[in-house]
Amino acid sequence: GSVIKQGYLEKKSKDHSFFGSEWQKRWCVVSRGLFYYYANEKSKQPKGTFLIKGYSVRMAPHLRRDSKKESCFELTSQDRRTYEFTATSPAEARDWVDQISFLLKDLS
């Protein structure tokens, strides 16, 4: 009952190979101050997880040059890795940003 937001996002891989796509579809879940990402919604083990506290979130149209650029957002932190995502639509991206922003206000 503590899931704030979940859904498919494309996540930018941190080490994109020459051949592989640098954007990978991931099932993402924000819950209890943590961000989890899974290979798909049936996966039991997350591929990754990180604490949201200390991050800031914003829309990030500069991440792409294609038609999906208005659907991009990112989580940045001064001393940790930046996470970059593409949502299914600009409205969906704004909702992720809004929900995570509310959570960050709660956590701080």
Buried (B, 14 or more C-beta within 10 A) or exposed (E): EEEBBBBBBBBBBEEEEEEEEEBBEBBBBBBEBBBBBBEEEEEEEBEBEBEBEBBEBEBBBEBBEEEBBBBBBBBBBEEEEEBBBBBEEBEBBBBBBEBBEEBBEEEE
